[in-house]
Amino acid sequence: MNPFKKSFTSFPVARHHLIIYIEVVILTFLLVSLFFISPGGRFSFPVVNQEGKASSSEAKKYVKWVDFNVTARAMQEAFRYDVNTCQSQVHLNWVDLLAYLGARYGGDFSRYSSKDLDSIAEQLLSGKTMEELTGKMKYYTYYREAYGAVLDGLVGQYEIQIPSANAPLYATPDLLPDGSVNPDKVWVTKYGLKGFSPIAKGFPYNDFDDFGTARSYGFKRQHLGHDMMGQVGTPVIAVESGYVEAIGWNQYGGWRLGIRSFDGKRYYYYAHLRKNYPYHKSLKQGGIVNAGDVIGYMGRTGYSRTENTNNINQPHLHFGLQLIFDESQKEGNNEIWVDCYELTKFLSMNRSETVKNQETKEYSRVYNMKDPGIPDNFVAPPPPLEEEQ
């Protein structure tokens, strides 16, 4: 008699446990093989349809999660390298520099040192390429795509008006509607920060890093934005050029705006806008906004299904930034919202100056801008069905 067979028949409970154990091991192996692991340690299942097959969106490879922890200081110092070398033989891209540091630090910018940035910049300026320096960095490509999704639209070349008193020799005259030369303003071409703070110049606000704090209205959830406390009526500014994807009432955000970047990767969310007059009169669904434009006014609407309700105690702008690598991430459990606290500190270097029309009480920007990032003959896609927090 086979001793192994005897032991199985003599101890049926043990055999049953062993079979369960084997099934659990096999199932665990299959589940682990389905996981996608990002550098930040996040996991995600492939999306499957009713037939048990991977969906077409999942068949494409795209970033599933981003923890954006780059400090304002790191952004400022990398930005300076970019601007200072924009006309040099070797032009240092600030996002490339930050992605290198992100890969080196594992995304933890509490470790940031200016010496590390200076070191990589000096090597690039001496003739080495980023491909050579990152060849053995497993996650550089990930950080370049992740940080690029946040930052790529904020720096570049653009045209903007400046006071005539500050006009350089190469300035272009600004023409008034009747064809005459504007004595107060001229146009210049610049390279630099073309993204703006969401709060207009000269208007006070205070803030702290509140990303991820608890919220309870409607359901328990995390705060997926950045609150900037100020006064009702403070002009709210478009951070980046884009088109109006969402406008109107939302029970969580009150009167709110959703502006999408033209590359489709960034969705800027501005919420709790002013009661009765939340938006600039020029705004409409699908319309184009220029970085630095006045788009609305700070208020305290929201937390109600009834439109035009003030249910927020402290007037503030809820400013959110959602990253979209695939349209399946726009709504639902796969949304990627990033912490904007350090980003708004960086953008405070560039605040749009505004003026109030005393008759209409409407604010508008003082110095207009021409952004080459706005596509010619742009037609906005139809608005999605969405319900932001």
Residue pairs with C-beta under 8 A, 6 or more apart in sequence:
8 14
8 15
34 45
34 46
35 43
35 44
35 45
36 43
36 44
36 46
36 64
37 43
38 63
38 64
38 65
38 142
39 106
39 107
39 139
39 142
39 143
40 65
40 66
40 67
40 107
42 64
42 65
44 64
44 65
44 334
46 54
46 55
46 58
47 54
47 55
47 57
47 58
47 328
48 54
48 55
48 58
49 55
55 328
57 326
57 327
57 328
58 328
60 326
62 325
62 326
63 142
63 145
63 146
63 149
63 323
63 325
63 336
64 334
64 336
65 336
66 146
66 149
66 150
66 323
66 336
66 338
67 107
67 338
67 339
68 146
68 147
68 150
68 338
68 339
68 343
69 107
69 108
69 109
69 110
69 339
69 342
70 98
70 102
70 109
70 147
70 342
71 109
71 112
71 342
72 342
72 343
72 345
72 346
73 112
74 98
74 101
74 109
74 112
74 117
75 94
75 98
75 151
75 342
75 343
75 346
76 346
76 349
77 114
77 117
78 94
78 95
78 97
78 98
78 117
79 94
79 155
79 193
79 346
81 92
81 94
81 97
81 117
81 121
82 91
82 92
82 93
82 94
82 97
82 155
83 155
83 191
83 192
85 91
85 92
85 125
86 191
87 191
90 124
90 125
90 127
92 121
92 124
92 125
94 151
94 155
95 144
95 147
95 148
95 151
95 152
96 130
96 144
97 117
97 120
97 121
98 143
98 147
98 151
99 140
99 143
99 144
99 146
99 147
99 148
100 120
100 130
100 133
100 134
100 137
100 140
100 143
101 109
101 112
101 116
101 117
101 120
102 109
102 139
102 143
102 146
102 147
103 134
103 137
103 138
103 139
103 140
103 142
103 143
104 116
104 137
105 111
105 112
106 139
107 143
120 133
123 133
124 130
124 133
134 140
145 325
146 323
149 265
149 266
149 323
149 325
150 266
150 321
150 323
150 338
150 343
152 263
152 265
153 195
153 240
153 241
153 261
153 262
153 263
153 265
153 266
153 373
154 193
154 194
154 195
154 239
154 240
154 347
155 192
155 193
155 194
155 195
156 191
156 194
156 372
156 373
157 189
157 190
157 191
157 372
158 189
158 190
158 191
158 194
158 369
158 370
158 371
158 372
158 373
159 187
159 188
159 189
159 190
159 369
159 370
160 187
160 188
160 190
160 367
160 368
160 369
160 370
161 174
161 185
161 186
161 187
161 188
161 366
161 367
161 368
161 369
162 171
162 185
162 186
162 187
162 188
162 367
163 184
163 185
163 186
164 182
164 183
164 184
164 185
164 186
167 186
167 188
168 188
170 188
170 189
171 186
171 187
171 188
172 186
172 187
172 188
173 181
173 182
173 186
173 187
174 181
174 182
174 185
174 186
174 187
175 181
175 182
176 182
185 367
187 370
193 347
193 349
193 350
194 291
194 350
194 369
194 371
194 373
195 239
195 240
195 291
195 347
195 350
196 237
196 238
196 239
196 240
196 291
196 292
196 347
196 350
196 351
196 352
197 237
197 239
197 344
197 347
197 348
197 349
197 350
197 351
197 352
198 228
198 236
198 237
198 239
198 270
198 317
198 319
198 344
198 347
199 205
199 228
199 230
199 234
199 235
199 236
199 237
199 298
199 317
199 351
200 234
200 235
200 236
200 237
200 294
200 351
200 352
200 353
200 354
200 363
201 351
201 352
201 353
201 354
202 351
202 353
202 354
203 230
203 231
203 234
203 235
204 230
204 231
205 228
205 229
205 230
205 234
205 317
206 228
206 229
206 230
207 226
207 227
207 228
207 229
207 341
207 344
208 341
209 226
209 339
209 341
209 342
210 223
210 226
210 227
210 341
211 223
211 224
211 225
211 226
211 339
211 340
211 341
212 222
212 223
212 224
212 339
213 222
213 223
214 220
214 221
214 222
214 223
215 221
215 222
215 223
215 389
217 252
217 303
218 251
218 252
221 389
224 320
224 335
224 337
224 389
225 269
225 271
225 318
225 319
225 320
225 321
225 337
225 340
225 389
226 318
226 319
226 320
226 339
226 340
226 341
226 344
227 316
227 317
227 318
227 319
228 316
228 317
228 319
228 344
229 314
229 315
229 316
230 298
230 315
230 316
230 317
231 298
231 315
232 274
232 297
232 298
232 299
232 300
232 315
233 274
233 297
233 298
233 299
234 297
234 298
234 315
234 317
235 294
235 296
235 297
235 298
235 354
235 363
236 270
236 273
236 294
236 295
236 296
236 297
236 298
236 317
237 292
237 293
237 294
237 295
237 351
237 352
237 354
238 259
238 268
238 289
238 290
238 291
238 292
238 293
238 295
239 268
239 291
239 347
240 259
240 261
240 266
240 268
240 291
241 261
241 262
241 288
241 289
241 290
241 291
241 371
241 373
241 374
242 259
242 260
242 261
242 262
242 266
242 268
242 288
242 289
243 259
243 260
243 262
243 286
243 287
243 288
243 289
243 378
243 380
244 257
244 258
244 259
244 283
244 284
244 285
244 286
244 287
244 288
244 289
244 380
245 258
245 259
245 260
245 267
245 380
245 383
245 384
246 256
246 257
246 258
246 383
246 384
246 386
246 388
247 256
247 257
247 258
247 279
247 283
247 284
247 285
248 255
248 256
249 255
249 256
249 307
249 308
250 256
250 271
250 302
250 387
250 388
251 302
251 303
251 304
251 305
251 387
252 271
252 302
252 303
252 387
252 388
252 389
253 269
253 271
253 272
253 302
253 318
253 388
253 389
254 271
254 272
254 273
254 278
254 299
254 300
254 301
254 302
254 303
254 304
254 309
254 311
254 312
255 271
255 272
255 273
255 274
255 275
255 278
255 279
255 296
255 299
255 301
255 302
255 308
256 269
256 270
256 271
256 272
256 273
256 302
256 318
256 388
257 268
257 269
257 270
257 271
257 273
257 279
257 283
257 295
257 296
258 267
258 268
258 269
258 270
258 386
258 388
259 267
259 268
259 270
259 289
259 295
260 266
260 267
260 268
261 267
261 268
262 373
262 374
262 375
262 378
264 324
265 323
265 324
265 325
266 321
266 322
266 323
266 324
267 321
267 322
267 323
267 324
267 330
268 319
268 320
268 321
269 318
269 319
269 320
269 321
269 322
269 388
270 295
270 296
270 317
270 318
270 319
271 302
271 317
271 318
271 320
271 388
272 298
272 299
272 300
272 301
272 302
272 312
272 315
272 316
272 317
272 318
273 279
273 296
273 297
273 298
273 299
273 301
273 317
274 296
274 297
274 298
274 299
274 301
275 299
275 300
275 301
275 308
275 309
275 310
276 308
277 297
277 361
278 296
278 297
278 299
278 301
279 295
279 296
279 297
280 293
280 294
280 295
280 296
280 362
280 363
280 364
281 360
281 362
282 293
283 289
283 295
283 296
285 380
285 383
286 379
286 380
286 383
287 380
288 374
288 378
289 295
290 368
290 369
290 370
290 371
290 374
291 369
291 371
292 352
292 365
292 367
292 369
293 352
293 365
294 352
294 354
294 362
294 363
294 364
294 365
297 363
298 315
298 316
298 317
299 310
299 312
299 315
300 310
300 311
300 312
300 313
300 314
300 315
300 316
301 308
301 309
301 310
301 311
301 312
302 309
302 311
302 312
303 309
303 311
303 312
304 311
319 340
319 344
320 337
320 340
320 388
321 337
321 338
321 340
321 343
322 330
322 335
322 336
322 337
322 338
323 329
323 336
323 337
323 338
324 330
324 336
325 336
328 334
329 335
329 336
330 384
330 386
331 384
331 385
331 386
331 387
352 365
352 367
353 365
353 366
353 367
354 363
354 364
354 365
354 366
355 363
355 364
355 365
355 366
356 362
356 363
357 363
357 364
